Amino acid sequence: MTRRCPERGSGLAVALAGGLAVLILLPLLLGSAVAGVLSTFGLGTMASTPAPAAEPMLSTAQLNALPSTATTFPWGECTWFVAQHHRVTWMGDAADWLSRAAHQGWPISYEPTPGAIVVYHRGGTYDAYAGHVALVTAVTEDNYTVVEMNFVAWGQEDYRSLPWPDAQVQGFIP
């Protein structure tokens, strides 16, 4: 009498299914990782919305010329994006940036200026846990324009013009 081990057949099916899942998911996972690495070095593309007309506005060249920081913030987050275009010497959630910068001796302001980091409170329009940060690109008498990541969608860069004063703003790091 020959005994057949049922686990052998089902194990092969599971192994094949697992291998197939890896073959399907690996390019997707690597694609996201490669996109993040490429964008770190200014290569690759990300969808973005055009900047609204406002004066004076930082050009792409001026934005890219701002001092950046080698960062350990996760790619696609607002903190990662801002740290690519502004010197950041602190860590933590976006809503903690103003106090952490002040604690390190950085100047803070309560008025927007082009090139400054704007720090938003937790909640309201922004993440209830982490808050949000963006870069100010233009200021007029009654509004300010920001460029940011992870407001419209994760990993997506966009521009918004917001009314000033803005109750959701904690402050600015010039």
N, C-alpha and C positions, 0 to 999 in steps of 0.2 A: 504494500500500500504506500503510495506516494503522498506525502503531505505537502500541501501548497501553502505558502505564507502569504496571506492576503495583504499584509502591509507592504510587501515588496512592490506590487503593482500600483497601489495607491501612492506610495512614496515616490515612485517614478513620475506619476502624474503631478504630484505636488511640486517636485523639483522642476519639471518642465514648465509648469504654470509660473513658478517663482522666477525661473530664468527668463521667461517671456515678459513678465512684469518688469524685470530689471532692464531688459532690452528696450522696452517702451518708455520707462520712466527716466533712465539714465540720460538720454539726449536732452530731455526737458530740464532735468536738474542741472546738467552741465551747461546748458544754454543760458539759464538764469545766472549761474555762477560766472560764466565767461562774460556775459553782458555786464555784470557788476564790476569785474576786474577791468574790462576794457574801458568802461565809463570812468573808472578811477584815474586812468591815464589819458582821459580826453578822447578816447577812441570809441567807436560805436555810436549808436543813435538812441535817443529816447524821445517818445512823443511829447510834444509840448504845445501849448497854446500861444498864439502871438501876444506880444506885450501890448497893452493898451497905450494909446498916445498920452504921454504926460511929460512934462519938462521940469527940471532937468532929469534925465534918465541915464543910468549907467549903461554903457554899451556892453556887448558881449565881451569885447576885448578888455574893458575896464573891470568887468565882473571877474573875468579869468585872471586878471592881474592882481586881484586882492590876495593878500597872504593867506595861504591855506595851511592846514595842519594835517600831518599824517594822522590818520584817525582809526580808532577801533570801533566807531559807531557802526551799526548794521547798515549795509547798503540798502537804499530805497527809503530809508527813514528821513524825516526832516532834519534830524540832528546830523546825519551823515552828509547830506547835501550842504548844509550851512558850513560845516567844518571843512568842506572842500574849497570854500571861497572866503573864509575868514579864519584868522588864527583863534583857536580854541584850546585852552590849557586846562580844562576841567572835564569831568565826566558827568553822567547822570541824565535824568529825564529832562526834556525840554523845559518844563515849567520850573525847574530848579536852576536853570542857567543864570538868571539875573543875580540871584543871591550868591551862587558859587563864584561868578565872575567878580562881584563886589568883594567877596571874602578874599579873593586873590589879589585885590588892589586894582582891578580894572575899573575904568570910569564907567558910570552908568548915567543914563539920561532918561528923561520923561518926554522928550520931543524927538520925532523921527528925523533922521538925516540919511541921505543916500550912502549906502555901504554899511549901515548899522545892522546889527542883528535885532530883530523884534522878538520879544519873548511874550507869549500869550499864557493867560491863566489856564488852569485845568478846567474842563467842562465848557458849557456854552456850545459854541460851534466847534470846539477843539476836543481832543481826546480827554476824557474824564480822568484818566489815570496819569497820562504823561504830559499833557499840554501840547504846545506846538511852538516851533521857531521858524523864522523866515528871514530873508535879507531884504532890506528896504532898497528899492532901485530909484524911486522918484518921490518927491514931496511937493504938494501944492498947498495953497492956503487952507483948503478944506478936505484934502484926501492925501493918502500915501499909497504907493504901489509897492508890492512885494513880489519877489520870485521865491518859489518854495518847492518842496517835494513832499509827497504823501499827504496832500490835502484833497485833491480831486481823486487820486487813486494811488495805491502803493507804487513807489518807484517812478511816478510820473511828475515831471516838472511843469509848473504852470505859473502864470502871472495873474495877480488880482489887484484891483484898485479898491481901496477901502476908505470909508469916511473917517475924517479926523476931527475931534478926538474919538477914540475907540475904547469903550469900557472893557474890552477883553484883553487889552494890552497891559502887561505888568510893567514893562519898560524897555529900554533899548541899550545895547552894548555897542558903542561907536567903534 
